Amino acid sequence: MSVSATSPSLNRLLLLSPVLLTLLCLIAIPLGIMGYISLLPRNLYGGVDWSANWQWQSYIQLFFQEDFDGNLEVNWVYAQALLRSVLQAGGTTLLCFVVGFPVALWMSSLSERSRNVMVLLITIPFWTNLLIRNYAWLIILREHGWLAQSLNALFPQAGGITLLYNDFAVVVGLVYSFLPFMILPIYSTLEKLDWRLVEAAYDLGANRAKALRRVILPLSMPGVVAGSLLVFVPSLGAFITPAILGGGKTLMIGNLIQQQFGTARNWPLGSSLSFLLLGLMLLALVLYALYAKKAAKAVRQGVR
């Protein structure tokens, strides 16, 4: 008797074994090693003291520090970097939506050939390395660049406008890097939209603004939520854009993790920061799953 006839579960396991092996080697084992490192103390000369016992010192350092008497006091350095990262990622997501939704709505009204051309143009930035794209913005936003000189000529009373090495430059770089991740999911949703519903709204007395607010936007929410998630999660852990366009003055949690594994050589603290960032990303994914479940339940109730 063949194996397939006697043990279908074994066949499924064999078919899934390449995927399971890949997830085990590339995700589970590295996360396990990072979690083990986060529970060990830092070595005297950097790295990890592998011979020590497990402790929670690196997680305590995220929010507390010892004073000269050995008492714990609140440390706001990492909390401020975390809050700044969340605000930067949230602002990036909002700006990507404000810019990306009208673009996706306009793309959905084009002919099929024009749509394909626009999708190609939007994906062209992905053909260039992210590092090169950030250095391009470094040239554009620099002090003696054409953009800064033009703004200083238009607004001389401002006393010299600085566009580089601040939160503004970081947000510009993040929006430019992740804007396609907002446009494409929204466009994918609007492309399948039944525009007869919009025409029905017009027949019932709605103007363009009300049709957009009451019909188009609610029906495009799956794409909006998916795009927001695709923008917020990578923006939260970004470190290349803040390092180049922020000039080290805008410290985000991604830069902090890179510093702990690099110059500071404090691997336990870097691992604990990584798990903190991972927890925030998982929280965003859980909120998205709850929203999707609620939306699916509302659709089923509407159908009934």
One Martini backbone bead per residue (centre of mass of N, CA, C, O) as a GRO file, in nm:
protein
  304
    1MET     BB    1   0.098   0.035   0.021
    2SER     BB    2   0.081   0.357   0.000
    3VAL     BB    3   0.157   0.646   0.161
    4SER     BB    4  -0.086   0.825   0.058
    5ALA     BB    5  -0.310   0.617   0.164
    6THR     BB    6  -0.222   0.606   0.483
    7SER     BB    7  -0.070   0.921   0.507
    8PRO     BB    8  -0.178   1.237   0.459
    9SER     BB    9  -0.029   1.395   0.684
   10LEU     BB   10   0.256   1.327   0.583
   11ASN     BB   11   0.227   1.466   0.310
   12ARG     BB   12   0.178   1.750   0.419
   13LEU     BB   13   0.443   1.767   0.575
   14LEU     BB   14   0.630   1.732   0.327
   15LEU     BB   15   0.521   1.981   0.170
   16LEU     BB   16   0.584   2.185   0.423
   17SER     BB   17   0.890   2.154   0.495
   18PRO     BB   18   1.028   2.391   0.342
   19VAL     BB   19   0.876   2.615   0.492
   20LEU     BB   20   0.940   2.528   0.783
   21LEU     BB   21   1.248   2.537   0.751
   22THR     BB   22   1.268   2.834   0.675
   23LEU     BB   23   1.129   2.950   0.930
   24LEU     BB   24   1.326   2.820   1.131
   25CYS     BB   25   1.603   2.942   1.018
   26LEU     BB   26   1.502   3.263   0.965
   27ILE     BB   27   1.321   3.304   1.247
   28ALA     BB   28   1.317   3.123   1.502
   29ILE     BB   29   1.619   3.098   1.569
   30PRO     BB   30   1.696   3.401   1.574
   31LEU     BB   31   1.488   3.474   1.795
   32GLY     BB   32   1.602   3.285   2.009
   33ILE     BB   33   1.884   3.412   2.023
   34MET     BB   34   1.787   3.699   2.093
   35GLY     BB   35   1.639   3.619   2.353
   36TYR     BB   36   1.888   3.503   2.498
   37ILE     BB   37   2.061   3.763   2.490
   38SER     BB   38   1.853   3.949   2.650
   39LEU     BB   39   1.912   3.758   2.927
   40LEU     BB   40   2.197   3.876   2.922
   41PRO     BB   41   2.480   4.016   3.000
   42ARG     BB   42   2.721   4.237   2.965
   43ASN     BB   43   3.021   4.264   2.878
   44LEU     BB   44   3.296   4.441   2.962
   45TYR     BB   45   3.386   4.455   2.627
   46GLY     BB   46   3.141   4.348   2.513
   47GLY     BB   47   2.857   4.194   2.436
   48VAL     BB   48   2.851   3.865   2.589
   49ASP     BB   49   2.780   3.678   2.887
   50TRP     BB   50   2.759   3.338   2.860
   51SER     BB   51   2.806   3.246   3.179
   52ALA     BB   52   2.560   3.368   3.271
   53ASN     BB   53   2.269   3.436   3.404
   54TRP     BB   54   1.960   3.500   3.395
   55GLN     BB   55   1.808   3.823   3.308
   56TRP     BB   56   1.630   4.165   3.321
   57GLN     BB   57   1.821   4.412   3.270
   58SER     BB   58   1.765   4.507   2.973
   59TYR     BB   59   1.460   4.570   3.027
   60ILE     BB   60   1.503   4.775   3.254
   61GLN     BB   61   1.678   4.981   3.077
   62LEU     BB   62   1.441   5.095   2.903
   63PHE     BB   63   1.313   5.264   3.186
   64PHE     BB   64   1.576   5.231   3.367
   65GLN     BB   65   1.810   5.365   3.621
   66GLU     BB   66   2.099   5.408   3.800
   67ASP     BB   67   2.219   5.559   4.056
   68PHE     BB   68   2.465   5.625   4.291
   69ASP     BB   69   2.284   5.440   4.510
   70GLY     BB   70   2.119   5.210   4.330
   71ASN     BB   71   1.870   5.345   4.230
   72LEU     BB   72   1.575   5.362   4.063
   73GLU     BB   73   1.517   5.544   3.759
   74VAL     BB   74   1.381   5.713   3.518
   75ASN     BB   75   1.420   5.648   3.162
   76TRP     BB   76   1.364   5.858   2.865
   77VAL     BB   77   1.532   5.785   2.614
   78TYR     BB   78   1.385   5.533   2.491
   79ALA     BB   79   1.099   5.648   2.505
   80GLN     BB   80   1.149   5.884   2.311
   81ALA     BB   81   1.235   5.711   2.068
   82LEU     BB   82   0.971   5.556   2.054
   83LEU     BB   83   0.778   5.797   2.025
   84ARG     BB   84   0.914   5.913   1.771
   85SER     BB   85   0.864   5.665   1.594
   86VAL     BB   86   0.556   5.664   1.610
   87LEU     BB   87   0.512   5.954   1.502
   88GLN     BB   88   0.664   5.922   1.237
   89ALA     BB   89   0.497   5.681   1.132
   90GLY     BB   90   0.221   5.822   1.153
   91GLY     BB   91   0.288   6.067   0.970
   92THR     BB   92   0.364   5.901   0.722
   93THR     BB   93   0.093   5.758   0.688
   94LEU     BB   94  -0.082   6.012   0.655
   95LEU     BB   95   0.068   6.135   0.408
   96CYS     BB   96   0.032   5.890   0.224
   97PHE     BB   97  -0.275   5.910   0.220
   98VAL     BB   98  -0.312   6.203   0.118
   99VAL     BB   99  -0.151   6.136  -0.150
  100GLY     BB  100  -0.245   5.839  -0.242
  101PHE     BB  101  -0.556   5.846  -0.277
  102PRO     BB  102  -0.585   6.039  -0.522
  103VAL     BB  103  -0.406   5.870  -0.707
  104ALA     BB  104  -0.572   5.607  -0.697
  105LEU     BB  105  -0.838   5.734  -0.794
  106TRP     BB  106  -0.727   5.831  -1.067
  107MET     BB  107  -0.627   5.555  -1.175
  108SER     BB  108  -0.919   5.414  -1.172
  109SER     BB  109  -1.018   5.621  -1.423
  110LEU     BB  110  -0.855   5.483  -1.619
  111SER     BB  111  -0.731   5.310  -1.844
  112GLU     BB  112  -0.579   5.015  -1.873
  113ARG     BB  113  -0.315   5.120  -2.000
  114SER     BB  114  -0.270   5.359  -1.803
  115ARG     BB  115  -0.254   5.191  -1.548
  116ASN     BB  116  -0.003   5.027  -1.620
  117VAL     BB  117   0.182   5.273  -1.644
  118MET     BB  118   0.146   5.380  -1.353
  119VAL     BB  119   0.247   5.128  -1.208
  120LEU     BB  120   0.528   5.144  -1.331
  121LEU     BB  121   0.604   5.429  -1.223
  122ILE     BB  122   0.570   5.358  -0.918
  123THR     BB  123   0.789   5.109  -0.929
  124ILE     BB  124   1.064   5.239  -1.013
  125PRO     BB  125   1.203   5.306  -0.734
  126PHE     BB  126   1.262   4.993  -0.673
  127TRP     BB  127   1.516   4.984  -0.877
  128THR     BB  128   1.639   5.146  -0.645
  129ASN     BB  129   1.827   5.203  -0.399
  130LEU     BB  130   1.765   5.331  -0.090
  131LEU     BB  131   2.034   5.479  -0.045
  132ILE     BB  132   2.030   5.648  -0.307
  133ARG     BB  133   1.761   5.795  -0.252
  134ASN     BB  134   1.859   5.940   0.006
  135TYR     BB  135   2.099   6.090  -0.129
  136ALA     BB  136   1.922   6.256  -0.317
  137TRP     BB  137   1.783   6.413  -0.082
  138LEU     BB  138   2.045   6.533   0.028
  139ILE     BB  139   2.087   6.716  -0.221
  140ILE     BB  140   1.812   6.867  -0.222
  141LEU     BB  141   1.818   6.957   0.110
  142ARG     BB  142   2.047   7.118   0.120
  143GLU     BB  143   2.160   7.426   0.199
  144HIS     BB  144   2.274   7.482  -0.122
  145GLY     BB  145   2.028   7.411  -0.259
  146TRP     BB  146   1.768   7.479  -0.468
  147LEU     BB  147   1.538   7.465  -0.256
  148ALA     BB  148   1.657   7.645  -0.029
  149GLN     BB  149   1.714   7.894  -0.207
  150SER     BB  150   1.422   7.940  -0.299
  151LEU     BB  151   1.294   7.979  -0.015
  152ASN     BB  152   1.483   8.213   0.074
  153ALA     BB  153   1.390   8.403  -0.160
  154LEU     BB  154   1.079   8.400  -0.083
  155PHE     BB  155   1.173   8.393   0.251
  156PRO     BB  156   1.372   8.615   0.402
  157GLN     BB  157   1.234   8.648   0.694
  158ALA     BB  158   1.320   8.354   0.807
  159GLY     BB  159   1.647   8.329   0.826
  160GLY     BB  160   1.683   8.052   0.717
  161ILE     BB  161   1.620   7.749   0.573
  162THR     BB  162   1.597   7.420   0.715
  163LEU     BB  163   1.584   7.082   0.562
  164LEU     BB  164   1.812   6.943   0.721
  165TYR     BB  165   1.849   6.756   0.995
  166ASN     BB  166   1.538   6.663   1.054
  167ASP     BB  167   1.212   6.572   1.071
  168PHE     BB  168   1.136   6.662   0.787
  169ALA     BB  169   1.345   6.492   0.629
  170VAL     BB  170   1.250   6.217   0.734
  171VAL     BB  171   0.958   6.230   0.629
  172VAL     BB  172   1.025   6.266   0.333
  173GLY     BB  173   1.183   6.000   0.302
  174LEU     BB  174   0.955   5.808   0.398
  175VAL     BB  175   0.737   5.889   0.196
  176TYR     BB  176   0.900   5.824  -0.059
  177SER     BB  177   0.957   5.518   0.012
  178PHE     BB  178   0.626   5.435   0.101
  179LEU     BB  179   0.405   5.531  -0.101
  180PRO     BB  180   0.353   5.275  -0.281
  181PHE     BB  181   0.227   5.109  -0.035
  182MET     BB  182  -0.039   5.288  -0.054
  183ILE     BB  183  -0.136   5.299  -0.349
  184LEU     BB  184  -0.169   5.000  -0.441
  185PRO     BB  185  -0.393   4.896  -0.244
  186ILE     BB  186  -0.601   5.113  -0.314
  187TYR     BB  187  -0.612   5.057  -0.617
  188SER     BB  188  -0.699   4.758  -0.593
  189THR     BB  189  -0.977   4.838  -0.468
  190LEU     BB  190  -1.083   5.056  -0.678
  191GLU     BB  191  -1.078   4.871  -0.931
  192LYS     BB  192  -1.332   4.691  -0.795
  193LEU     BB  193  -1.531   4.907  -0.804
  194ASP     BB  194  -1.872   4.988  -0.800
  195TRP     BB  195  -1.982   5.272  -0.975
  196ARG     BB  196  -2.293   5.247  -0.935
  197LEU     BB  197  -2.294   5.350  -0.643
  198VAL     BB  198  -2.218   5.640  -0.711
  199GLU     BB  199  -2.454   5.697  -0.901
  200ALA     BB  200  -2.667   5.649  -0.682
  201ALA     BB  201  -2.578   5.883  -0.503
  202TYR     BB  202  -2.640   6.102  -0.710
  203ASP     BB  203  -2.949   6.030  -0.736
  204LEU     BB  204  -2.983   6.095  -0.408
  205GLY     BB  205  -2.809   6.391  -0.382
  206ALA     BB  206  -2.512   6.363  -0.402
  207ASN     BB  207  -2.211   6.479  -0.393
  208ARG     BB  208  -1.880   6.440  -0.425
  209ALA     BB  209  -1.805   6.457  -0.126
  210LYS     BB  210  -2.022   6.258  -0.020
  211ALA     BB  211  -1.945   6.017  -0.200
  212LEU     BB  212  -1.660   5.993  -0.089
  213ARG     BB  213  -1.738   5.965   0.220
  214ARG     BB  214  -1.992   5.737   0.191
  215VAL     BB  215  -1.858   5.535  -0.041
  216ILE     BB  216  -1.558   5.521  -0.132
  217LEU     BB  217  -1.405   5.513   0.140
  218PRO     BB  218  -1.542   5.263   0.274
  219LEU     BB  219  -1.475   5.063   0.028
  220SER     BB  220  -1.146   5.134   0.064
  221MET     BB  221  -1.048   5.036   0.352
  222PRO     BB  222  -0.882   4.780   0.300
  223GLY     BB  223  -0.657   4.936   0.146
  224VAL     BB  224  -0.593   5.146   0.365
  225VAL     BB  225  -0.510   4.949   0.590
  226ALA     BB  226  -0.293   4.797   0.434
  227GLY     BB  227  -0.121   5.048   0.364
  228SER     BB  228  -0.075   5.144   0.655
  229LEU     BB  229   0.076   4.890   0.744
  230LEU     BB  230   0.304   4.900   0.521
  231VAL     BB  231   0.408   5.180   0.638
  232PHE     BB  232   0.430   5.168   0.951
  233VAL     BB  233   0.618   4.926   1.005
  234PRO     BB  234   0.881   5.018   0.846
  235SER     BB  235   0.894   5.305   0.975
  236LEU     BB  236   0.946   5.213   1.271
  237GLY     BB  237   1.236   5.054   1.173
  238ALA     BB  238   1.387   5.278   1.058
  239PHE     BB  239   1.752   5.387   0.976
  240ILE     BB  240   1.855   5.514   0.713
  241THR     BB  241   1.698   5.780   0.692
  242PRO     BB  242   1.770   5.904   0.975
  243ALA     BB  243   2.082   5.887   0.933
  244ILE     BB  244   2.095   6.074   0.676
  245LEU     BB  245   1.862   6.305   0.714
  246GLY     BB  246   1.910   6.342   1.037
  247GLY     BB  247   2.220   6.326   1.133
  248GLY     BB  248   2.165   6.206   1.439
  249LYS     BB  249   1.924   6.400   1.559
  250THR     BB  250   1.715   6.162   1.477
  251LEU     BB  251   1.615   5.931   1.707
  252MET     BB  252   1.547   5.602   1.648
  253ILE     BB  253   1.497   5.274   1.716
  254GLY     BB  254   1.668   5.170   1.480
  255ASN     BB  255   1.927   5.330   1.555
  256LEU     BB  256   1.955   5.217   1.842
  257ILE     BB  257   2.000   4.925   1.762
  258GLN     BB  258   2.248   4.973   1.582
  259GLN     BB  259   2.427   5.093   1.810
  260GLN     BB  260   2.426   4.846   2.006
  261PHE     BB  261   2.558   4.649   1.781
  262GLY     BB  262   2.792   4.845   1.738
  263THR     BB  263   2.943   5.075   1.911
  264ALA     BB  264   2.834   4.975   2.203
  265ARG     BB  265   2.815   4.658   2.242
  266ASN     BB  266   2.493   4.601   2.341
  267TRP     BB  267   2.323   4.326   2.288
  268PRO     BB  268   2.098   4.299   2.502
  269LEU     BB  269   1.971   4.577   2.449
  270GLY     BB  270   1.923   4.537   2.144
  271SER     BB  271   1.734   4.291   2.182
  272SER     BB  272   1.517   4.430   2.357
  273LEU     BB  273   1.451   4.646   2.146
  274SER     BB  274   1.362   4.447   1.929
  275PHE     BB  275   1.124   4.329   2.094
  276LEU     BB  276   0.975   4.593   2.124
  277LEU     BB  277   0.934   4.638   1.821
  278LEU     BB  278   0.791   4.368   1.767
  279GLY     BB  279   0.549   4.427   1.954
  280LEU     BB  280   0.441   4.671   1.793
  281MET     BB  281   0.396   4.518   1.528
  282LEU     BB  282   0.203   4.305   1.644
  283LEU     BB  283  -0.009   4.507   1.734
  284ALA     BB  284  -0.077   4.608   1.449
  285LEU     BB  285  -0.165   4.328   1.342
  286VAL     BB  286  -0.393   4.279   1.545
  287LEU     BB  287  -0.562   4.525   1.472
  288TYR     BB  288  -0.602   4.439   1.178
  289ALA     BB  289  -0.743   4.167   1.239
  290LEU     BB  290  -0.982   4.290   1.394
  291TYR     BB  291  -1.083   4.464   1.163
  292ALA     BB  292  -1.128   4.237   0.955
  293LYS     BB  293  -1.331   4.081   1.129
  294LYS     BB  294  -1.538   4.310   1.158
  295ALA     BB  295  -1.584   4.358   0.854
  296ALA     BB  296  -1.679   4.069   0.783
  297LYS     BB  297  -1.921   4.071   0.977
  298ALA     BB  298  -2.066   4.313   0.848
  299VAL     BB  299  -2.100   4.185   0.567
  300ARG     BB  300  -2.269   3.939   0.657
  301GLN     BB  301  -2.500   4.105   0.782
  302GLY     BB  302  -2.569   4.258   0.516
  303VAL     BB  303  -2.646   4.007   0.351
  304ARG     BB  304  -2.876   3.913   0.556
   0.00000   0.00000   0.00000
